[in-house]
Amino acid sequence: MTARQRADRRAGLAFAAPAMLALSALAAYPALWVLWLSLQQRVPIFGIARFVGLDHFVFLAGDARFWNAVRVTLVFTLASVALELTLGVAVALALQRQRSGRRLALSLLLLGWALPSVVTAKLFEWLYHPSAGLVNVVLGGHAINWLGDPRLALPGLVAADVWRTMPFVALLCYARLLTIPVEVYEAARVDGASRGATLRSITLPLLRPILLIALLFRTLDALRAFDLMFVLTGGGPANTTETLTVYAYRSLFQTLQLGFGAAIGVVVFALVMAVAWAYLRALRGAGVAA
């Protein structure tokens, strides 16, 4: 390494130091404190504070409620992300072919993404109202209890999440579609390729890097989703919509078992990190990330 390279490296470290210090104060220290808290039995209301090691994690390994929360989290994540990617690509293709009113369509598309999650949750709470909700009115006036039926509550949450976050995927895909040269499609038409063949052989392969990035962000968000469940169902009915984050909240703030709730938070953190690591390896393999 030359003297110039060493000087550039020191300058780069100096510029990055404030951001690293801020991240350490706002992220690293709290994360380490939660990890330490997960190794303790802390119930402030009873004055309990003692070190228990890995007891919380051993208990979680055999806790039926914990595994139910894991199942709900994974089902919610897989269903919502799959629908968001499918509908996002379809909406982006429709926008690309639209000849008039494209700005209005984009504005309406951004509306769902711009709304805060809590506002979206309250909106769907009204839409799902058993007697006066628009969903039941459209379905013929049947008094369906979408959020109170154990069979319908989780699909209702998935629909609300898809409505809120599908525009994110659609806009990413639409921006990528605008950069694809028109000559590529003209050459495909000259060769006699059908629309289906063009979609399979040209559009989707060129969208693949963007779809992988959208998949990464949406999967991480879905695994950590909390606000929709908390506002709409609170984890009910009968724990059918209780995700890991809702279980952690109930343990931390409703039963005040701080150590146990922190242990669930550590599990969520480990799950998110494992998924992020797997996706980043896939992105590197696809040549998207360095």
PLY file of the C-alpha trace (Angstrom):
ply
format ascii 1.0
element vertex 290
property float x
property float y
property float z
element edge 289
property int vertex1
property int vertex2
end_header
0.00 0.00 0.00
1.42 3.37 -1.03
1.51 6.47 1.14
-1.28 7.99 -0.95
-3.46 4.90 -0.45
-2.81 4.93 3.30
-3.76 8.60 3.48
-6.95 7.95 1.51
-7.80 5.07 3.80
-7.29 7.21 6.92
-9.44 9.95 5.40
-12.17 7.45 4.60
-12.11 6.07 8.14
-12.26 9.61 9.55
-15.31 10.44 7.43
-17.02 7.17 8.38
-16.18 7.46 12.10
-19.14 9.74 13.08
-21.63 7.43 11.38
-20.05 4.38 13.01
-20.18 6.02 16.43
-23.83 6.94 15.91
-24.66 3.37 14.83
-22.82 1.99 17.84
-24.76 4.24 20.20
-28.17 3.74 18.57
-27.97 0.11 17.41
-25.01 -1.89 18.72
-25.29 -0.92 22.39
-29.08 -1.54 22.64
-28.66 -4.86 20.81
-25.98 -5.98 23.26
-28.12 -4.85 26.18
-31.11 -6.85 24.91
-28.86 -9.90 24.53
-27.66 -9.48 28.12
-31.24 -8.95 29.31
-32.33 -12.18 27.59
-29.99 -14.09 29.92
-31.75 -12.78 33.01
-35.06 -13.28 34.79
-36.43 -9.74 35.11
-39.94 -9.07 36.45
-39.81 -5.51 37.88
-43.31 -5.59 39.38
-42.23 -8.41 41.72
-38.65 -7.18 42.16
-37.19 -10.28 40.47
-33.77 -9.81 38.87
-31.43 -12.78 38.57
-29.15 -14.35 35.99
-30.61 -17.51 34.41
-28.31 -18.05 31.43
-29.95 -19.86 28.52
-33.07 -20.93 30.43
-35.36 -18.71 28.39
-34.12 -20.14 25.11
-34.42 -23.70 26.44
-38.02 -22.96 27.43
-38.78 -21.47 24.00
-37.51 -24.63 22.31
-40.39 -26.56 23.90
-42.98 -23.76 24.03
-46.02 -24.53 21.84
-47.03 -20.87 21.81
-43.59 -19.88 20.52
-43.71 -22.40 17.67
-47.22 -21.25 16.80
-45.86 -17.69 16.58
-43.03 -18.93 14.35
-45.54 -20.67 12.08
-47.79 -17.59 11.88
-44.78 -15.36 11.14
-43.54 -17.61 8.33
-47.01 -18.08 6.79
-47.65 -14.33 6.89
-44.24 -13.59 5.37
-44.44 -16.17 2.58
-48.03 -15.32 1.61
-47.66 -11.54 1.68
-44.29 -11.41 -0.09
-45.39 -13.84 -2.82
-48.56 -11.84 -3.50
-46.70 -8.53 -3.43
-44.14 -9.70 -5.98
-46.75 -11.21 -8.29
-49.12 -8.24 -8.15
-46.24 -5.75 -8.22
-44.90 -7.16 -11.49
-48.42 -7.25 -12.98
-49.11 -3.62 -12.02
-45.72 -2.50 -13.34
-46.40 -4.18 -16.69
-49.84 -2.56 -16.84
-48.31 0.85 -16.16
-45.72 0.31 -18.87
-48.43 -0.39 -21.45
-50.68 2.44 -20.27
-50.82 5.29 -22.79
-52.83 7.92 -20.87
-53.42 8.74 -17.20
-50.09 7.28 -16.14
-49.33 10.10 -13.68
-52.72 9.70 -12.03
-52.20 5.96 -11.78
-48.78 6.46 -10.19
-50.25 8.96 -7.70
-52.98 6.54 -6.68
-50.42 3.75 -6.44
-48.27 5.82 -4.11
-51.23 6.55 -1.84
-51.17 3.12 -0.23
-47.41 3.23 0.23
-47.49 6.74 1.70
-50.05 5.96 4.39
-48.59 5.06 7.81
-49.08 1.45 8.83
-51.37 2.34 11.73
-53.60 4.41 9.42
-53.76 1.49 6.98
-54.68 -0.84 9.85
-57.53 1.41 10.99
-58.72 1.73 7.39
-58.94 -2.04 7.03
-60.55 -2.32 10.44
-63.44 -0.25 9.04
-63.43 -2.13 5.74
-63.66 -5.45 7.61
-66.45 -4.34 9.98
-68.92 -7.26 10.22
-72.09 -5.23 9.67
-71.05 -1.95 8.01
-67.75 -2.77 6.33
-67.38 -2.18 2.60
-65.93 -5.67 2.07
-69.10 -7.37 3.33
-71.30 -4.92 1.44
-69.51 -5.80 -1.81
-69.90 -9.50 -1.00
-73.65 -9.16 -0.74
-74.19 -7.90 2.78
-73.16 -11.09 4.58
-72.06 -10.44 8.18
-68.62 -12.04 7.93
-66.39 -11.40 10.94
-63.08 -11.15 9.11
-60.94 -10.27 12.12
-62.81 -12.41 14.67
-62.87 -15.68 12.73
-59.72 -17.79 13.33
-59.87 -18.99 9.71
-60.12 -15.51 8.17
-58.07 -13.27 10.47
-54.64 -14.14 9.04
-55.75 -13.88 5.37
-57.30 -10.51 6.27
-53.96 -9.33 7.65
-52.14 -10.58 4.55
-54.56 -8.66 2.31
-54.01 -5.46 4.29
-50.23 -5.85 4.14
-50.30 -6.55 0.40
-52.44 -3.47 -0.25
-50.00 -1.30 1.72
-46.67 -2.56 0.37
-47.38 -3.87 -3.15
-46.84 -0.33 -4.59
-43.22 -0.49 -3.39
-42.56 -3.55 -5.54
-44.59 -2.15 -8.44
-42.67 1.13 -8.53
-39.29 -0.62 -8.38
-40.27 -2.90 -11.26
-41.79 -0.03 -13.24
-38.60 2.02 -12.92
-36.60 -0.94 -14.23
-39.01 -1.51 -17.12
-38.51 2.09 -18.26
-34.77 1.41 -18.71
-35.22 -1.63 -20.98
-34.52 -0.55 -24.59
-37.53 -0.67 -26.89
-35.33 -2.26 -29.54
-35.15 -5.46 -27.48
-38.93 -5.93 -27.71
-38.98 -4.94 -31.39
-36.36 -7.58 -32.15
-38.43 -10.16 -30.26
-41.53 -9.27 -32.30
-39.57 -9.52 -35.54
-38.45 -13.01 -34.48
-42.09 -13.96 -33.93
-42.00 -14.17 -30.12
-45.38 -14.10 -28.41
-46.18 -11.90 -25.42
-45.78 -14.85 -23.08
-42.40 -15.78 -24.55
-41.27 -12.14 -24.37
-42.30 -11.98 -20.72
-40.50 -15.23 -19.85
-37.34 -14.71 -21.89
-36.81 -10.93 -21.79
-38.83 -9.04 -19.20
-38.55 -11.33 -16.17
-34.79 -12.03 -16.60
-34.12 -8.29 -16.84
-36.33 -7.69 -13.78
-34.60 -10.41 -11.75
-32.05 -8.16 -9.97
-34.77 -5.69 -8.94
-37.05 -8.51 -7.83
-34.30 -9.95 -5.64
-33.78 -6.57 -3.98
-37.51 -6.11 -3.46
-37.71 -9.65 -2.11
-34.97 -8.90 0.41
-36.55 -5.71 1.75
-40.09 -7.06 1.82
-39.11 -10.32 3.51
-37.21 -8.49 6.26
-40.15 -6.11 6.78
-42.69 -8.95 6.89
-40.67 -10.93 9.42
-40.62 -7.88 11.71
-44.23 -6.79 11.06
-46.03 -5.68 14.21
-48.30 -2.67 13.71
-50.93 -4.33 11.48
-51.36 -7.29 13.83
-51.35 -5.15 16.93
-53.99 -2.70 15.68
-56.26 -5.12 13.81
-56.27 -8.26 15.96
-53.79 -7.89 18.81
-52.60 -11.41 18.00
-56.07 -12.99 18.22
-58.41 -14.65 17.83
-56.98 -17.63 19.74
-53.41 -16.58 18.84
-54.03 -17.27 15.14
-52.37 -13.96 14.19
-49.80 -13.81 16.99
-46.41 -13.36 15.31
-43.06 -13.41 17.07
-43.07 -9.63 17.41
-46.54 -9.63 18.99
-45.49 -12.43 21.36
-42.42 -10.42 22.34
-44.54 -7.31 22.94
-47.00 -9.20 25.12
-44.18 -10.68 27.18
-42.34 -7.38 27.55
-45.12 -4.88 28.16
-48.23 -6.81 29.15
-46.77 -9.41 31.50
-43.57 -7.43 32.22
-41.33 -10.47 31.79
-38.46 -8.40 30.46
-35.89 -11.18 30.20
-38.27 -13.59 28.48
-39.50 -10.93 26.05
-35.89 -9.97 25.29
-35.14 -13.62 24.50
-37.93 -13.65 21.91
-36.52 -10.41 20.50
-33.11 -12.06 20.17
-34.71 -14.93 18.25
-36.40 -12.44 15.88
-33.08 -10.65 15.40
-31.27 -13.92 14.64
-33.99 -14.94 12.18
-33.83 -11.60 10.36
-30.02 -11.73 10.20
-30.06 -15.29 8.85
-32.56 -14.35 6.13
-30.58 -11.20 5.24
-27.35 -13.22 4.99
-29.00 -15.80 2.72
-30.46 -13.12 0.45
-27.18 -11.21 0.24
-25.43 -14.39 -0.88
-28.12 -14.82 -3.54
-27.69 -11.21 -4.65
-23.94 -11.64 -4.95
-24.48 -14.79 -6.97
-26.78 -12.86 -9.29
-24.22 -10.10 -9.68
-26.43 -7.50 -7.96
-24.27 -6.81 -4.93
-20.54 -6.65 -4.67
0 1
1 2
2 3
3 4
4 5
5 6
6 7
7 8
8 9
9 10
10 11
11 12
12 13
13 14
14 15
15 16
16 17
17 18
18 19
19 20
20 21
21 22
22 23
23 24
24 25
25 26
26 27
27 28
28 29
29 30
30 31
31 32
32 33
33 34
34 35
35 36
36 37
37 38
38 39
39 40
40 41
41 42
42 43
43 44
44 45
45 46
46 47
47 48
48 49
49 50
50 51
51 52
52 53
53 54
54 55
55 56
56 57
57 58
58 59
59 60
60 61
61 62
62 63
63 64
64 65
65 66
66 67
67 68
68 69
69 70
70 71
71 72
72 73
73 74
74 75
75 76
76 77
77 78
78 79
79 80
80 81
81 82
82 83
83 84
84 85
85 86
86 87
87 88
88 89
89 90
90 91
91 92
92 93
93 94
94 95
95 96
96 97
97 98
98 99
99 100
100 101
101 102
102 103
103 104
104 105
105 106
106 107
107 108
108 109
109 110
110 111
111 112
112 113
113 114
114 115
115 116
116 117
117 118
118 119
119 120
120 121
121 122
122 123
123 124
124 125
125 126
126 127
127 128
128 129
129 130
130 131
131 132
132 133
133 134
134 135
135 136
136 137
137 138
138 139
139 140
140 141
141 142
142 143
143 144
144 145
145 146
146 147
147 148
148 149
149 150
150 151
151 152
152 153
153 154
154 155
155 156
156 157
157 158
158 159
159 160
160 161
161 162
162 163
163 164
164 165
165 166
166 167
167 168
168 169
169 170
170 171
171 172
172 173
173 174
174 175
175 176
176 177
177 178
178 179
179 180
180 181
181 182
182 183
183 184
184 185
185 186
186 187
187 188
188 189
189 190
190 191
191 192
192 193
193 194
194 195
195 196
196 197
197 198
198 199
199 200
200 201
201 202
202 203
203 204
204 205
205 206
206 207
207 208
208 209
209 210
210 211
211 212
212 213
213 214
214 215
215 216
216 217
217 218
218 219
219 220
220 221
221 222
222 223
223 224
224 225
225 226
226 227
227 228
228 229
229 230
230 231
231 232
232 233
233 234
234 235
235 236
236 237
237 238
238 239
239 240
240 241
241 242
242 243
243 244
244 245
245 246
246 247
247 248
248 249
249 250
250 251
251 252
252 253
253 254
254 255
255 256
256 257
257 258
258 259
259 260
260 261
261 262
262 263
263 264
264 265
265 266
266 267
267 268
268 269
269 270
270 271
271 272
272 273
273 274
274 275
275 276
276 277
277 278
278 279
279 280
280 281
281 282
282 283
283 284
284 285
285 286
286 287
287 288
288 289
